[in-house]
Amino acid sequence: MRLSNKRILAFVEDDFEDLELWYPVLRLREEGATVHIVGKEENKSYKGKYGVPAVADYSYDDVNFYEYDGVLVPGGWAPDKLRRDEKVLEIVQYMDNQKQVIGQICHAGWVLISAGILNNKVVTSTPGIKDDMRNAGAEWRDESVTVDGHLVSSRRPPDLPDYLRELISVLEKGSSQD
Protein backbone atom coordinates (compact mmCIF):
# COMPACT_ATOMS: atom_id res chain seq x y z
CA MET A 1 0.00 0.00 0.00
CA ARG A 2 1.39 3.31 -1.14
CA LEU A 3 0.64 5.36 1.98
CA SER A 4 0.97 2.80 4.78
CA ASN A 5 3.37 5.02 6.74
CA LYS A 6 1.31 8.23 6.41
CA ARG A 7 -0.92 9.86 9.03
CA ILE A 8 -3.49 12.44 7.94
CA LEU A 9 -5.90 14.73 9.78
CA ALA A 10 -9.28 15.51 8.23
CA PHE A 11 -11.11 18.51 9.65
CA VAL A 12 -14.84 18.26 10.21
CA GLU A 13 -17.56 20.71 11.18
CA ASP A 14 -21.30 20.73 10.54
CA ASP A 15 -22.35 21.35 6.94
CA PHE A 16 -19.21 19.85 5.40
CA GLU A 17 -19.64 18.75 1.78
CA ASP A 18 -20.21 15.02 2.24
CA LEU A 19 -18.26 13.83 -0.81
CA GLU A 20 -15.39 16.27 -0.19
CA LEU A 21 -14.76 14.72 3.22
CA TRP A 22 -15.59 11.06 2.70
CA TYR A 23 -14.16 10.45 -0.77
CA PRO A 24 -10.65 11.62 0.27
CA VAL A 25 -10.83 9.89 3.67
CA LEU A 26 -11.82 6.56 2.11
CA ARG A 27 -9.33 6.77 -0.79
CA LEU A 28 -6.44 7.58 1.54
CA ARG A 29 -7.43 4.71 3.84
CA GLU A 30 -7.56 2.41 0.79
CA GLU A 31 -3.96 3.41 0.09
CA GLY A 32 -3.01 2.45 3.67
CA ALA A 33 -2.92 5.88 5.31
CA THR A 34 -4.18 6.38 8.83
CA VAL A 35 -6.78 9.13 8.65
CA HIS A 36 -8.23 10.67 11.79
CA ILE A 37 -11.26 12.94 11.72
CA VAL A 38 -10.78 15.99 13.92
CA GLY A 39 -13.50 18.37 15.12
CA LYS A 40 -14.13 20.92 17.82
CA GLU A 41 -15.33 18.10 20.11
CA GLU A 42 -14.02 14.52 20.31
CA ASN A 43 -16.65 11.80 19.69
CA LYS A 44 -19.19 14.34 18.45
CA SER A 45 -21.17 13.44 15.33
CA TYR A 46 -21.11 16.19 12.70
CA LYS A 47 -23.61 16.23 9.84
CA GLY A 48 -22.72 16.89 6.25
CA LYS A 49 -24.79 19.10 3.94
CA TYR A 50 -26.64 16.00 2.72
CA GLY A 51 -26.95 14.33 6.11
CA VAL A 52 -24.01 11.94 6.08
CA PRO A 53 -22.47 11.95 9.57
CA ALA A 54 -18.82 11.97 10.58
CA VAL A 55 -17.68 11.36 14.15
CA ALA A 56 -14.57 13.17 15.35
CA ASP A 57 -11.79 10.88 16.56
CA TYR A 58 -10.12 13.81 18.33
CA SER A 59 -10.75 17.43 19.18
CA TYR A 60 -8.56 20.16 17.70
CA ASP A 61 -7.18 20.85 21.15
CA ASP A 62 -6.30 17.23 21.96
CA VAL A 63 -4.81 15.92 18.73
CA ASN A 64 -1.00 15.75 18.50
CA PHE A 65 -1.01 17.37 15.07
CA TYR A 66 2.78 17.54 14.85
CA GLU A 67 2.76 13.73 14.44
CA TYR A 68 0.86 13.92 11.13
CA ASP A 69 1.99 14.11 7.52
CA GLY A 70 -0.84 16.27 6.30
CA VAL A 71 -4.28 17.76 6.72
CA LEU A 72 -7.46 17.67 4.63
CA VAL A 73 -9.91 20.54 4.61
CA PRO A 74 -13.28 19.67 3.05
CA GLY A 75 -15.57 22.21 1.49
CA GLY A 76 -19.23 22.92 1.95
CA TRP A 77 -20.16 25.54 4.54
CA ALA A 78 -17.92 23.98 7.19
CA PRO A 79 -14.87 26.08 6.19
CA ASP A 80 -16.69 29.25 7.23
CA LYS A 81 -16.88 27.78 10.75
CA LEU A 82 -13.45 26.13 10.71
CA ARG A 83 -11.64 29.36 9.84
CA ARG A 84 -12.96 31.01 13.01
CA ASP A 85 -11.21 28.50 15.27
CA GLU A 86 -7.70 29.58 16.29
CA LYS A 87 -6.59 25.97 16.81
CA VAL A 88 -7.58 25.04 13.24
CA LEU A 89 -5.55 27.98 11.94
CA GLU A 90 -2.60 26.98 14.14
CA ILE A 91 -2.68 23.44 12.73
CA VAL A 92 -2.83 24.69 9.12
CA GLN A 93 0.02 27.15 9.76
CA TYR A 94 2.12 24.41 11.35
CA MET A 95 1.52 22.08 8.40
CA ASP A 96 2.46 24.85 6.00
CA ASN A 97 5.62 25.78 7.93
CA GLN A 98 6.69 22.12 8.05
CA LYS A 99 5.85 21.65 4.34
CA GLN A 100 3.41 18.89 5.24
CA VAL A 101 0.69 18.17 2.72
CA ILE A 102 -2.38 20.39 2.81
CA GLY A 103 -5.35 19.25 0.75
CA GLN A 104 -8.22 21.66 0.21
CA ILE A 105 -11.25 21.59 -2.02
CA CYS A 106 -14.05 23.97 -2.92
CA HIS A 107 -14.74 26.50 -0.12
CA ALA A 108 -11.90 25.05 2.00
CA GLY A 109 -9.72 27.81 0.63
CA TRP A 110 -11.33 30.10 3.20
CA VAL A 111 -9.46 28.24 5.95
CA LEU A 112 -6.12 28.73 4.18
CA ILE A 113 -6.93 32.40 3.63
CA SER A 114 -7.65 32.91 7.33
CA ALA A 115 -4.46 31.01 8.20
CA GLY A 116 -2.55 33.52 6.07
CA ILE A 117 -0.66 30.93 4.01
CA LEU A 118 -1.69 31.69 0.42
CA ASN A 119 0.59 34.57 -0.50
CA ASN A 120 2.48 33.65 -3.71
CA LYS A 121 0.81 30.22 -3.94
CA VAL A 122 -0.87 28.78 -7.03
CA VAL A 123 -4.29 27.34 -6.18
CA THR A 124 -7.76 26.52 -7.36
CA SER A 125 -11.10 26.44 -5.53
CA THR A 126 -14.75 26.82 -6.28
CA PRO A 127 -14.96 29.82 -8.62
CA GLY A 128 -17.21 31.48 -6.03
CA ILE A 129 -14.20 32.30 -3.83
CA LYS A 130 -11.60 33.00 -6.52
CA ASP A 131 -11.57 36.72 -5.62
CA ASP A 132 -11.00 35.83 -1.97
CA MET A 133 -8.08 33.59 -2.98
CA ARG A 134 -6.57 36.29 -5.20
CA ASN A 135 -7.03 38.95 -2.49
CA ALA A 136 -5.08 36.65 -0.14
CA GLY A 137 -2.13 36.84 -2.55
CA ALA A 138 -2.64 33.58 -4.45
CA GLU A 139 -2.60 33.00 -8.18
CA TRP A 140 -5.97 31.34 -8.84
CA ARG A 141 -6.47 28.91 -11.73
CA ASP A 142 -9.66 27.36 -13.06
CA GLU A 143 -8.54 23.74 -13.25
CA SER A 144 -9.62 20.47 -11.63
CA VAL A 145 -6.55 20.23 -9.42
CA THR A 146 -3.56 22.44 -8.74
CA VAL A 147 -0.36 21.35 -7.01
CA ASP A 148 2.00 23.95 -5.59
CA GLY A 149 4.63 22.06 -3.60
CA HIS A 150 2.88 20.60 -0.56
CA LEU A 151 -0.42 22.36 -1.29
CA VAL A 152 -2.99 20.40 -3.33
CA SER A 153 -6.22 22.20 -4.20
CA SER A 154 -9.33 21.33 -6.16
CA ARG A 155 -12.60 22.95 -7.24
CA ARG A 156 -15.60 20.71 -6.47
CA PRO A 157 -16.91 17.11 -6.26
CA PRO A 158 -16.67 16.24 -10.00
CA ASP A 159 -12.91 16.93 -9.69
CA LEU A 160 -12.38 14.46 -6.84
CA PRO A 161 -10.69 11.75 -8.98
CA ASP A 162 -8.07 14.25 -10.23
CA TYR A 163 -7.68 15.73 -6.75
CA LEU A 164 -7.07 12.36 -5.08
CA ARG A 165 -4.68 11.17 -7.77
CA GLU A 166 -2.48 14.23 -7.14
CA LEU A 167 -2.98 14.25 -3.37
CA ILE A 168 -1.89 10.63 -3.11
CA SER A 169 1.11 11.30 -5.35
CA VAL A 170 2.26 14.28 -3.25
CA LEU A 171 1.79 12.33 -0.01
CA GLU A 172 3.72 9.41 -1.44
CA LYS A 173 6.67 11.66 -2.34
CA GLY A 174 6.66 13.34 1.06
CA SER A 175 7.46 16.95 1.78
CA SER A 176 10.70 17.06 -0.21
CA GLN A 177 9.10 18.58 -3.34
CA ASP A 178 9.10 22.17 -1.95
N, C-alpha and C positions, 0 to 999 in steps of 0.2 A: 504494500500500500504506500502510495506516494507521500502521504503526509503523516505517517504514523508517529513521528516525533514532534508534531506541532500541536500547540495549545492556543485556542482562539476564544476570545470573548465575543459574545453577541449581545448588544444592548437591546432592551425591551422596555416598552412603555405602552400604555393603552393607545389604541388606534394605530398600531403599526400596520404596515401593508403586509398582509398575511404571506403572500408569495415571496416578498423581499426579505423576510426573516427566514421562513422555513425552507425555501429552496436552497439558499446558501448553507444553512445549518446542516441539512440532510446530505447535500453533496460533499461538504467537507468531512462529515462523519463517514461517508462512503469511502473517502480517500484515506481514512484512518486517523484523521485529526480528532483531538479531544476538543469539543466545543461546549462551553458553558454559557448559559443564558444568564444575564446579569440585569437586575432591575433595581429600583429604589428600595424594594423590600424583598428579602429572601423568602422563598416558598410562596410568594404571592402569585396568583394567576392573573395575567394580563390578557385582555381581549384584543384581537386584531380588528381591523376595519370590517371584515366580513365574518367575524365571530369565532375565528379559530383561536384557541387559547395557547398561551405559552407561560410556563411556570418558571420563575427565576430560581436558578441554582444558588445564586449569591446576591447580596446587595452590593451596590457600588462601594459602600464604605467598608465592607468586609472582604472583598475579593483581593487577593495578592496579585494585582494586575501586572507587576513587574516580572512575573513568572510566565507571561504569555508572549506568543509570537505575533499576535495581531488582534485587531478588533474589527467587528462588523457593525455597521450602523444601517439599519433598515430604514426605508422611507415610510410613507403614509403621513399621518399627522403626528406621530410619535416624536419626530425630530424637534418639533416646536416645543415639546415638553422637555425632551432630553437636554436641549441646549441651555436650559435655565438652571440645570443642576451643576454646581461647581465641581463636584467629584467626576462627573462625566467629562467635563472639559479638561480636568487634570489628567484623566486617563488618556484622552485623545492627544493632549500635548506631550505626555510622556512617550506614547507610542511614536509620535512624530519625531521627537528628539532622539529616540533610540533607533530610528529608521525601521521600526517594526511595521508590518503590513497594516494598512488601514483600508478597509473596503467600505464604500458608501454608494448608495443607489437612490435615485429619485430626489426626494426632499431631504435626504440625510445630509446633503451639503450644508444645510443650515447649522448642523452641529459643528462641522469643520470651520465654518465662518465664525461662529461664536468662540471657538477655541483659538482663533487667530492664526491658523496654520496654512492658509491658502495663498499667501502672497508669492507671486512668481511660480505658481504651480499650474499645470495643464490638467483640466478636469472636464467632466461632463456631468449632467444632472438632468432632471426634468426641465424642459425649456421654461417652465413657469418661474424658476429661480435663477435663470441665467444671469439676469442683471445683478442679483444679490452676489453671485459667485464672482462676477467681474468687478463689482464694487469692493470685494474683499481682496482684490489684487490678482485673481486667477485669470488665466486664459481659458475661456470656455469654448468647447467644441461640441457640435451636434453630431455625435457618433455613439454607437451602441456601448462601447467601452473605451476608456482612456486609461493608460498606464503612465504614470510619472514617478519613476523610482518605486518607492514602497506604497504609493497611493494608487489605488485602483477604483475608478468611478464608473458608474453606469446610469442610464437614463430612467428605465422603467421595466415592468415585468417582462414584456416581450424580448428584452435584451438579456435576460438572465442567463441563457446558455453561453453567450459571448463573455459576459461578466465573470461567470464561474470558471470558464476555461482560462481566462487571464489571471484571475485571483489565485487559482490553484497553482498555476505556473509560477507566479511571483512568490507564493508561499514556499513552493518547492525549492526555489533558488535561494531563499533566505533574504536577509537584508543587505547583501553585498552589492546589489545592483545600483545603489545610490552613489 
